[in-house]
């Protein structure tokens, strides 16, 4: 087992850059997972764990010790690091004691079959992670992210996604209008517009591309113009709008409900 005890170590510097610098993540096409849950989710999806960083105390925990042994057996590099050093790396206030580096999986072709979640300029990491988690929960497997979205593989989005990344095909920096050019199914957006219909009156059973926009300004006019259906979520309580992640959850689970009946 390799040991690192200095912030000057090249591997420490690499991991810190992957955790803190989105441009470096894109250049290296790599990301760092914090905690057993995310690492196990990656393993279940057969995503190779390149290296694991763990503290001596964490290794004494049965769950982490078993996981590290299993990863070592599959060829992952195992690195022991003092707690103070790992705490300097970890993106959370209370580190779990284990980090894993992975290669970011490739997205599938935009022409593949099935529903797709289309996200434009959602910049809040928590919202984006929740959108990904909701898509995975209802069985959507493809996500297209426009420019100016939060980076999907950043630590905060990974934490909010709770493993959803590893059952999704996530394409970033997508020209959404171009990607929708060949779309054969419905294109659905939520909007307050004269064309909007009550969400619960729409037929949501056909294959669909669901579009959700930024927290502040919503979808761009060019994307709204592409919609075959505009949905309005009824809110009799007098609230003007929902958080984008909450709105998506309402819509996607209504689609799931309709398809089961």
Protein Blocks (a to p, Z undefined) as FASTA:
>chain_A
ZZdfbfkbmklmmmmmmmmmmklmmmnopacdedjklmmmmmmnopacfbacddfklmmp
mklmmmmmmmmmnopacddddfklmmmmpmcfbdghiacdddddddddfkbgcdddddeh
iabfklmmmmmmmmmmnopabdcddehiacfkbmklmmmnnommmmcccdehiafklmmm
mpcbdcddddddfkbccfklpcckbccddddddfklopafklmmmpmbdcddddfkopab
dcfklmmmmmmmmmmmmmmZZ
